[in-house]
């Protein structure tokens, strides 16, 4: 999809469109990856609880992060496993329906409830994710027609390198969540 890097830095409008498409797809895939890693962590913790009663900090954090006003009226009468199931399902539903990004605020909302503090993550990676997500938004919500935009067209080599760095940072997230999953 990405054109080869040009020594002159000149690309056709079609090649710039391919780079823009790459940016959009890469951002969407990173968002899906992060969501899947987080949800796998939550599901694994819940299954461990159901299977052998072994508690996990991830589930306790979900309880702590869930707004009390969202609890059903009969909350106090629910067995503890049903309470955990409720907060797990609420979080899963929120991630699938309401998370729409990989900016720092999105990452905080995804990682906090499963036990990863933002201070544990590489701040350069977090800033790069934030910047990449912002540029993705600009790309998605503006025209690529040269006479209608003042944006600098994206460079394929820069985009490729940035995505590689960001994907590399996802390994750290996976490792941290693996610790939380107990794997």
N, C-alpha and C positions, 0 to 999 in steps of 0.2 A: 504494500500500500504506500509506504513512504518512498519518495524518489531518492535516488542516490544523491549524496552530498555533492554539490557543484563547487568546483574550485573558484568560480567567479561569483558564487552566491546568487546567481540569477536562476529563476524558476518561472515556468509558465503559470498562468492563472489556474490551470487544471492541477498542476503539481501543488500549488499552494492550497487548493481545495482538498487535495489528498492529505496534506499535513494537518489541515483543520479537522478533517474527518478522523485522522489518527488521534488527535488530541481529545476529541469528544469520546471516541470509543475507549481510549486508554483510561480516561477519567471514570467512565461508567464501569469498566472492568475492575478498577481499583476499589471503587465504592462497593461493588458486589462482593469482591474478595474480602474486604474488611467486614462487611455485614455477615458473610458466611463464617468467617473465623470467630466472630463474637458469638453468633448464634450456636455454632458447634460447641463452643465453650460452655454456654448456658445449658444446652441440651445434655452434654456429658455430665455436668455437675448434677443436674436434676436426675438423670438416669442412675448415677451413683447413689444418690439419696434413696431413690425408690428401690433399687436393687438390694442395698445392704445397710441403709440408714446412716451412711457416712456423710456427715455434713461438709459443706464446702463454703468457703468465704464468698465465692461468687454468688451463691443463693442468698446469703445473708445481706450482701450488698444490694442485691435486687430488692429485697424487702425494705432496706433502708432508703433506697432511691425512689420507691414507689410512693406517689402522693397518697396520703391517708384518705383524702376525699374520694379517691377512686375505689376504695375498698367497699365491698357490699355491706349492707346493714347487718348481716348475720356473720360478719368476719370473726368475731370472738368465738362463735360456735363451731367454726370450721376446724377440722383436724389440721395439724401443722403441714402435712403433705399437701393438702388441698390449698392451703395458703401459698405454699411454694409454687404449686401448679398455677395458681391465679397470677402471681407476679411474673412467673416465667412466660405465660401466655400473653400477658399484657405487654411485656417487653418485646417479645417476638413480633406481636402485631404492630407495635410502634415501629420497630426496625423495618419491617417489610412495607408498611404503608406510609410512614411519615418521615423516615430519614431520607434526605435528598441531597447528600453531598459528602465531601471529604475535607471541608474547611475545619479549622481548629475547633469551632463550636460544635460541629457535627461529631468530630472525633471524641471530644470530651463527653458528649451525650452517649456515645457508643461504648467508650472504654471505661468511664467511671463506674457504671453499674456492674461491670465484671471484674473490677479490681485493678485496672491499670490507671495509674495517675499520669497526667500529662508530663509531670516532672521526670518520670521514668523514661520518657521517649527523647530521642535525639532532637533538640530544638531546631536544628538546621532542617531535618527531615520534616518536622511539623510545619515550619515556615515554607518549605518547598511545596508541601501538599496544599497549603493555604493559597499560595501564589498560583499553583497549577489549577486549582479549582476556580480561582477568580478568572484566570485566563480562559478556562473552559467556558465559564459563564459569558464572558465577552464574546467568545467565538460563537456560542450557541444563540446568542440574542442580538447579533448584529449582522449586517450584510457583509458579504465577502466581495461585493462588486467594488472595484477600485475607485470609482467615482463617488461612491456613497460612504466611504469609510476613511478614517484617518489612522487606523491601526497599522502597525508595522506587520507585514506578512510574516507568518511563522517560518522559521528555518528548520528543515528536516533533521539536520544533524543535532541541533540544539534540542529539539523535541525528543528525538531518540535517546540522547544522553540523559535528559531529565527523567524520562519514563524509566529508564534502567536504574537510575539512582533511587527513584521512588519505590520501584518494585523491590529493590534490594532492602529498603527500609521495612517493607512488609514482612520480610523474614524475621526481623526483630520483634514485630508485633506477634507473629505466629509463635515465636519462641516464648514470649511472655505469656501468651494465652495458653500455650502448651503447659506451662508451669501451673497456670490456674486450672487447666483441665485435669492436671495430675498425670499427664502423659510425658 
